[in-house]
């Protein structure tokens, strides 16, 4: 034992670092000091940048919306354009009265997205927000009431019978009151669910649903008996229209359509589905806007080279004694659709373009056009989304300058940057502790 002790002491002495000269001590000390200073500054900078990013992102997402008139009262002015909304906009079930509905991509934190989310633009303030639509069936129509106070959509669920078309089917409609957030559901008792073909508002308080009633015999062929039901707010039982080929009411529809031939008979119905009368037109129309009180009639004459569809010239006339003579509006412009009469001398038309729909207010006396708004926008990924206006805004329409919505930061990028900064800061702390242990 005593002979091994001196040998161990000599081994330890040999392993001890060699004493540095005065110059080397100065260089090593200054290098360590600089390293400590750089490490401390890097750590402090990471913390400051992380705090700044979090603060700026929070300010960006909470930036107040531009002031505007109360959304639930007064006339609805149409924005002159619509913007592609941020996928990180907030969602709500009570955004207030809406001037328009839009489709867009919605992202969720930390993962997930909805490529066909629905949102609304509030009347007055032009606030953009996504809509919470409980029970909504994906990839189906969502419709805005004429006064902008309600949104109707299809709901899915388990039908009464054995749904051989899938585990879940369309079972009815739901109506969201955007001023209160309340939802009213209307479920149709069926054996295998509904195959919807149309959803539209008949008036401010009545929704029209056309669907095939799938029976056991119809399930295999995906067809059935077409039924049109009217769902009124506050009433549990729908009104079933007696005609299976009726469009929304108050409605004007051409009858006897076959192939590419558009008929010349216009039929109108009241809210109970009863036929109010027929009008024999002097020419066939692709679609028509008919004011029964005054007899004013406007529509698009189909292009024979396009199978009788639009675009085509705008035709107007006045019905009397069951007949209507139609003449082309001056100007020679071509349109895809007529959306309705805005007043006694103007018609709102859809003049489609390669970049989307454009709504115009056309003077039927002179053909002069007033641009109202574009009703769509293109996403960065070249996907086109349509914007649907509240039809009540088309009566004596007015336009206002559009307000661009805020664009909250992508929280995924923010979280990634903060995580990287925290990792960098943790590395700096480990370097400091390691240096202290080495000096100790």
C-alpha positions as CSV (number, residue, x, y, z in Angstrom):
1,X,0.0,0.0,0.0
2,X,2.8,2.4,1.0
3,X,4.8,1.7,-2.2
4,X,1.7,2.3,-4.5
5,X,0.9,5.7,-3.0
6,X,3.9,7.6,-4.4
7,X,3.3,6.1,-7.8
8,X,-0.3,7.3,-7.8
9,X,0.7,10.7,-6.7
10,X,3.2,10.9,-9.5
11,X,0.6,9.7,-12.1
12,X,-1.8,12.4,-10.9
13,X,0.9,15.0,-11.1
14,X,1.7,13.9,-14.7
15,X,-2.0,14.3,-15.6
16,X,-2.3,17.8,-14.2
17,X,-2.4,20.6,-16.7
18,X,0.8,22.4,-17.4
19,X,0.9,25.9,-15.9
20,X,0.4,28.6,-18.4
21,X,2.6,31.6,-18.8
22,X,1.3,35.0,-18.0
23,X,0.5,35.8,-21.7
24,X,-1.4,32.5,-22.2
25,X,-3.3,33.1,-19.0
26,X,-4.4,36.5,-20.4
27,X,-5.5,35.1,-23.7
28,X,-7.5,32.2,-22.1
29,X,-9.2,34.5,-19.6
30,X,-10.3,37.0,-22.3
31,X,-11.6,34.2,-24.6
32,X,-13.7,32.8,-21.8
33,X,-15.0,36.2,-20.9
34,X,-16.0,36.9,-24.5
35,X,-17.7,33.5,-24.7
36,X,-19.7,34.2,-21.5
37,X,-20.7,37.6,-22.8
38,X,-21.8,36.2,-26.2
39,X,-23.7,33.3,-24.6
40,X,-25.5,35.7,-22.2
41,X,-26.4,38.1,-25.0
42,X,-27.6,35.3,-27.3
43,X,-29.8,33.9,-24.5
44,X,-31.2,37.4,-23.8
45,X,-31.8,38.0,-27.5
46,X,-33.7,34.8,-27.9
47,X,-36.0,35.6,-25.1
48,X,-36.6,39.2,-26.4
49,X,-37.3,37.9,-29.9
50,X,-39.7,35.2,-28.6
51,X,-41.6,37.8,-26.5
52,X,-41.7,40.2,-29.4
53,X,-43.1,37.6,-31.8
54,X,-45.7,36.5,-29.3
55,X,-46.7,40.1,-28.6
56,X,-46.9,41.1,-32.3
57,X,-48.9,37.9,-33.2
58,X,-51.3,38.6,-30.4
59,X,-51.7,42.2,-31.5
60,X,-52.3,41.2,-35.1
61,X,-55.0,38.7,-34.2
62,X,-56.7,41.0,-31.8
63,X,-56.6,44.1,-33.9
64,X,-60.0,45.8,-33.7
65,X,-62.2,45.7,-36.8
66,X,-63.0,48.9,-38.6
67,X,-66.0,50.7,-37.2
68,X,-69.2,50.5,-39.2
69,X,-73.0,50.9,-38.8
70,X,-74.7,48.4,-36.5
71,X,-74.9,45.1,-38.5
72,X,-78.5,44.2,-37.6
73,X,-80.3,47.4,-38.7
74,X,-80.4,49.6,-41.8
75,X,-79.8,49.0,-45.4
76,X,-77.2,46.5,-46.6
77,X,-74.5,48.1,-48.7
78,X,-72.5,45.8,-51.0
79,X,-68.7,45.9,-50.8
80,X,-67.1,46.7,-54.1
81,X,-65.0,43.6,-53.8
82,X,-64.3,40.6,-51.6
83,X,-61.0,39.4,-50.2
84,X,-59.5,36.0,-49.8
85,X,-59.8,35.5,-46.0
86,X,-57.1,34.3,-43.7
87,X,-57.4,30.6,-42.8
88,X,-56.8,31.7,-39.2
89,X,-59.9,34.0,-38.8
90,X,-62.0,33.3,-35.7
91,X,-65.2,31.4,-35.8
92,X,-68.6,32.3,-34.3
93,X,-72.2,31.4,-34.5
94,X,-73.5,34.9,-34.0
95,X,-71.6,37.3,-36.4
96,X,-74.6,39.5,-36.8
97,X,-76.6,40.2,-40.0
98,X,-74.5,39.1,-43.1
99,X,-74.2,40.7,-46.5
100,X,-72.5,37.6,-48.0
101,X,-71.4,34.0,-47.5
102,X,-68.0,32.8,-48.6
103,X,-66.2,29.5,-48.9
104,X,-62.5,29.2,-47.9
105,X,-59.9,27.0,-46.4
106,X,-59.8,27.0,-42.6
107,X,-56.8,25.8,-40.6
108,X,-56.8,24.5,-37.0
109,X,-54.0,24.6,-34.5
110,X,-51.8,22.6,-34.2
111,X,-52.9,20.4,-37.1
112,X,-55.9,19.9,-39.4
113,X,-57.8,22.0,-42.0
114,X,-61.1,22.3,-43.7
115,X,-60.9,22.9,-47.5
116,X,-64.6,23.8,-47.8
117,X,-65.3,25.9,-44.6
118,X,-68.0,28.5,-44.7
119,X,-67.9,32.0,-43.4
120,X,-69.7,35.3,-43.6
121,X,-69.1,39.0,-44.1
122,X,-71.1,41.1,-41.6
123,X,-73.2,43.9,-43.1
124,X,-72.0,47.3,-42.2
125,X,-68.7,46.5,-40.5
126,X,-67.6,44.0,-43.2
127,X,-66.2,41.7,-40.5
128,X,-65.0,38.4,-41.9
129,X,-65.4,35.3,-39.7
130,X,-66.0,31.6,-40.1
131,X,-69.4,30.2,-39.1
132,X,-70.0,27.5,-36.5
133,X,-72.6,25.3,-38.2
134,X,-73.3,22.3,-35.9
135,X,-74.1,19.1,-37.6
136,X,-73.5,20.5,-41.1
137,X,-73.1,17.9,-43.8
138,X,-69.8,18.5,-45.7
139,X,-69.7,19.4,-49.4
140,X,-73.3,20.6,-49.5
141,X,-75.0,23.9,-50.1
142,X,-75.2,26.6,-47.5
143,X,-77.7,29.4,-48.2
144,X,-78.1,32.9,-46.8
145,X,-81.6,34.3,-46.3
146,X,-82.6,37.4,-48.3
147,X,-82.4,39.7,-45.3
148,X,-79.1,38.2,-44.1
149,X,-80.3,37.1,-40.7
150,X,-80.4,33.3,-41.2
151,X,-78.2,30.6,-42.8
152,X,-79.7,27.3,-43.9
153,X,-77.7,24.2,-44.4
154,X,-78.1,20.4,-44.7
155,X,-77.6,18.3,-41.6
156,X,-76.6,14.6,-41.6
157,X,-77.3,11.8,-39.2
158,X,-78.6,8.3,-38.9
159,X,-81.9,7.8,-40.8
160,X,-84.6,5.6,-39.4
161,X,-83.9,2.6,-41.6
162,X,-80.8,0.6,-42.5
163,X,-78.8,3.2,-44.5
164,X,-77.3,1.1,-47.2
165,X,-75.9,4.2,-48.8
166,X,-73.6,4.8,-45.9
167,X,-73.5,5.1,-42.1
168,X,-74.7,8.7,-42.3
169,X,-77.1,10.4,-44.7
170,X,-78.8,13.8,-45.2
171,X,-81.7,13.8,-42.8
172,X,-83.0,17.4,-43.0
173,X,-82.0,21.1,-42.7
174,X,-80.9,23.4,-40.0
175,X,-81.3,27.1,-39.8
176,X,-78.8,29.3,-37.9
177,X,-79.9,32.7,-36.6
178,X,-76.7,34.7,-37.1
179,X,-77.9,37.5,-34.8
180,X,-78.5,35.2,-31.7
181,X,-76.6,32.0,-32.5
182,X,-79.6,29.8,-32.1
183,X,-80.1,26.8,-34.4
184,X,-83.4,25.4,-35.5
185,X,-83.3,21.8,-36.8
186,X,-85.9,20.3,-39.2
187,X,-85.5,16.5,-39.6
188,X,-87.5,14.5,-42.1
189,X,-88.4,11.0,-41.0
190,X,-87.2,8.7,-43.9
191,X,-86.1,5.1,-44.3
192,X,-82.8,5.8,-45.9
193,X,-82.3,9.5,-45.8
194,X,-82.6,12.2,-48.4
195,X,-80.8,12.8,-51.7
196,X,-80.9,16.6,-51.9
197,X,-81.1,18.4,-55.2
198,X,-81.8,22.0,-54.1
199,X,-81.8,24.3,-51.1
200,X,-83.0,27.8,-51.3
201,X,-84.9,30.6,-49.4
202,X,-88.4,31.2,-50.5
203,X,-88.6,34.4,-48.4
204,X,-86.9,35.7,-45.2
205,X,-88.5,33.0,-43.1
206,X,-89.1,30.0,-45.3
207,X,-86.6,27.5,-46.7
208,X,-87.4,25.3,-49.7
209,X,-85.7,21.9,-49.9
210,X,-86.0,19.7,-53.0
211,X,-84.9,16.1,-52.6
212,X,-85.4,12.5,-53.7
213,X,-87.1,10.5,-50.9
214,X,-85.0,7.4,-50.9
215,X,-87.2,4.3,-50.4
216,X,-86.1,0.7,-50.2
217,X,-86.7,0.2,-53.9
218,X,-84.8,3.4,-54.8
219,X,-81.7,2.8,-52.8
220,X,-80.0,0.6,-55.3
221,X,-80.5,3.0,-58.2
222,X,-79.8,6.2,-56.2
223,X,-83.1,7.7,-57.4
224,X,-86.5,8.2,-55.9
225,X,-89.6,10.4,-55.8
226,X,-88.7,14.1,-55.9
227,X,-90.4,16.0,-53.1
228,X,-90.2,19.8,-52.3
229,X,-90.7,20.8,-48.7
230,X,-91.1,24.3,-47.2
231,X,-89.7,24.8,-43.7
232,X,-90.9,27.9,-42.0
233,X,-89.1,29.4,-38.9
234,X,-90.9,28.5,-35.7
235,X,-93.0,25.7,-37.4
236,X,-92.1,22.0,-36.9
237,X,-94.2,20.5,-39.7
238,X,-93.1,21.4,-43.3
239,X,-95.4,22.2,-46.2
240,X,-95.1,19.6,-49.0
241,X,-95.7,21.1,-52.4
242,X,-98.1,19.3,-54.7
243,X,-95.7,19.6,-57.7
244,X,-92.5,17.5,-57.8
245,X,-90.7,19.8,-60.2
246,X,-91.2,23.1,-58.3
247,X,-88.3,25.5,-57.7
248,X,-88.1,27.8,-54.6
249,X,-91.1,30.1,-54.0
250,X,-91.9,32.7,-54.8
251,X,-90.8,31.0,-58.0
252,X,-90.9,31.3,-61.7
253,X,-89.9,28.3,-63.6
254,X,-90.0,27.2,-67.2
255,X,-92.0,24.1,-67.8
256,X,-91.5,21.2,-70.2
257,X,-87.7,21.6,-70.5
258,X,-86.3,18.8,-72.7
259,X,-82.7,18.5,-73.9
260,X,-81.4,21.8,-75.2
261,X,-84.8,23.3,-75.9
262,X,-85.9,25.9,-73.5
263,X,-89.7,26.3,-73.4
264,X,-91.6,29.5,-73.6
265,X,-94.0,28.9,-70.8
266,X,-93.3,30.6,-67.4
267,X,-95.2,29.2,-64.4
268,X,-95.4,30.9,-61.0
269,X,-96.4,29.5,-57.6
270,X,-97.5,30.9,-54.2
271,X,-96.0,29.9,-50.9
272,X,-98.3,26.9,-50.6
273,X,-97.2,25.5,-54.0
274,X,-100.4,26.4,-55.7
275,X,-100.0,27.5,-59.4
276,X,-100.7,31.2,-59.7
277,X,-100.6,31.4,-63.4
278,X,-98.7,30.7,-66.7
279,X,-97.2,33.2,-69.0
280,X,-96.5,32.4,-72.7
281,X,-93.3,34.1,-73.8
282,X,-92.4,35.2,-77.3
283,X,-89.0,33.5,-77.0
284,X,-87.5,30.9,-74.8
285,X,-85.2,32.0,-71.9
286,X,-82.4,30.3,-70.0
287,X,-83.7,31.8,-66.7
288,X,-86.1,34.6,-65.8
289,X,-86.9,37.2,-63.2
290,X,-90.6,37.9,-63.0
291,X,-92.3,40.5,-60.9
292,X,-95.9,39.3,-60.7
293,X,-97.3,42.5,-59.3
294,X,-96.2,44.6,-62.3
295,X,-95.8,41.9,-64.9
296,X,-92.1,42.9,-65.6
297,X,-90.2,40.0,-67.0
298,X,-86.4,39.7,-67.8
299,X,-84.2,36.8,-68.8
300,X,-81.3,35.5,-70.8
301,X,-81.9,34.1,-74.3
302,X,-79.7,31.0,-74.7
303,X,-77.0,30.6,-77.3
304,X,-78.0,27.9,-79.8
305,X,-74.3,27.1,-80.4
306,X,-73.9,26.4,-76.6
307,X,-76.8,24.0,-76.4
308,X,-79.3,26.8,-75.4
309,X,-77.3,27.9,-72.4
310,X,-75.7,31.2,-71.6
311,X,-74.1,33.6,-72.1
312,X,-76.7,35.4,-74.2
313,X,-78.5,38.8,-74.7
314,X,-80.7,40.2,-72.0
315,X,-84.4,40.1,-72.9
316,X,-87.1,42.2,-71.2
317,X,-90.9,42.6,-71.6
318,X,-94.2,42.9,-69.7
319,X,-96.7,40.1,-69.2
320,X,-100.4,40.8,-69.8
321,X,-103.3,38.4,-70.3
322,X,-101.0,35.4,-70.0
323,X,-98.6,36.6,-72.7
324,X,-95.3,38.5,-72.8
325,X,-93.5,40.0,-75.8
326,X,-89.7,40.1,-75.2
327,X,-87.2,42.4,-76.8
328,X,-83.4,42.6,-76.5
329,X,-81.9,45.4,-74.3
330,X,-79.8,47.9,-76.2
331,X,-76.1,47.5,-76.1
332,X,-75.6,44.0,-77.3
333,X,-74.0,42.8,-74.1
334,X,-74.2,39.1,-73.1
335,X,-74.8,37.7,-69.7
336,X,-75.0,34.4,-67.9
337,X,-77.9,35.0,-65.6
338,X,-80.5,37.4,-64.3
339,X,-80.7,37.6,-60.5
340,X,-83.7,39.9,-60.2
341,X,-85.2,43.3,-60.7
342,X,-83.5,46.0,-58.6
343,X,-86.2,48.6,-59.4
344,X,-88.7,49.3,-62.2
345,X,-86.0,50.0,-64.8
346,X,-82.9,48.0,-63.7
347,X,-82.0,44.4,-63.6
348,X,-79.1,42.8,-61.7
349,X,-77.2,40.4,-63.9
350,X,-74.3,38.0,-63.6
351,X,-71.7,38.7,-66.3
352,X,-69.3,35.9,-65.9
353,X,-65.6,36.3,-66.7
354,X,-62.6,34.0,-66.8
355,X,-61.6,35.3,-63.4
356,X,-65.0,34.9,-61.8
357,X,-68.5,36.3,-61.6
358,X,-69.2,40.1,-61.8
359,X,-72.6,41.5,-60.8
360,X,-73.9,44.4,-62.8
361,X,-77.0,46.7,-62.5
362,X,-78.3,47.1,-66.0
363,X,-80.6,49.8,-67.2
364,X,-83.1,48.0,-69.4
365,X,-83.9,51.2,-71.3
366,X,-80.4,52.0,-72.4
367,X,-78.2,49.0,-71.7
368,X,-76.0,51.1,-69.4
369,X,-74.1,48.9,-66.9
370,X,-73.1,49.8,-63.3
371,X,-70.7,47.4,-61.7
372,X,-71.8,46.3,-58.3
373,X,-69.2,43.8,-57.1
374,X,-67.2,40.7,-58.0
375,X,-68.5,37.6,-56.2
376,X,-65.4,35.5,-55.9
377,X,-61.7,35.3,-55.3
378,X,-58.8,33.1,-56.2
379,X,-56.7,31.5,-53.5
380,X,-52.9,31.4,-53.7
381,X,-53.3,27.7,-54.7
382,X,-55.5,28.8,-57.7
383,X,-58.6,27.3,-56.2
384,X,-61.7,29.5,-57.0
385,X,-64.2,30.2,-54.2
386,X,-67.6,31.9,-54.8
387,X,-69.2,34.5,-52.7
388,X,-73.0,34.5,-52.3
389,X,-74.8,37.8,-51.6
390,X,-77.9,38.3,-49.6
391,X,-80.6,38.8,-52.3
392,X,-82.3,41.5,-50.3
393,X,-79.2,43.7,-50.9
394,X,-80.0,43.6,-54.6
395,X,-83.2,45.7,-54.2
396,X,-82.1,49.3,-54.9
397,X,-78.5,48.3,-54.4
398,X,-75.8,50.5,-53.0
399,X,-72.1,49.9,-52.9
400,X,-69.4,50.9,-50.4
401,X,-65.6,50.8,-50.5
402,X,-64.4,47.4,-49.4
403,X,-62.6,46.9,-46.1
404,X,-59.8,44.3,-46.1
405,X,-60.0,41.9,-43.2
406,X,-57.1,41.5,-40.8
407,X,-54.7,38.6,-41.4
408,X,-53.7,36.9,-38.2
409,X,-50.3,35.2,-38.2
410,X,-50.0,31.5,-38.8
411,X,-49.6,30.2,-35.2
412,X,-47.8,27.1,-36.5
413,X,-44.9,29.2,-37.8
414,X,-45.0,31.2,-34.6
415,X,-44.8,28.1,-32.5
416,X,-42.0,26.7,-34.6
417,X,-40.0,29.9,-34.3
418,X,-40.5,30.1,-30.5
419,X,-39.6,26.4,-30.2
420,X,-36.3,27.0,-32.2
421,X,-35.5,30.0,-30.0
422,X,-36.1,28.1,-26.8
423,X,-33.9,25.3,-28.0
424,X,-31.2,27.8,-28.9
425,X,-31.5,29.5,-25.5
426,X,-31.3,26.1,-23.8
427,X,-28.1,25.3,-25.7
428,X,-26.7,28.6,-24.5
429,X,-27.6,27.8,-20.9
430,X,-25.9,24.4,-21.2
431,X,-22.7,26.0,-22.6
432,X,-22.6,28.4,-19.6
433,X,-23.1,25.6,-17.1
434,X,-20.5,23.5,-18.9
435,X,-18.0,26.3,-18.8
436,X,-18.6,26.9,-15.1
437,X,-18.1,23.2,-14.3
438,X,-14.9,23.2,-16.3
439,X,-13.5,26.2,-14.4
440,X,-14.5,24.6,-11.1
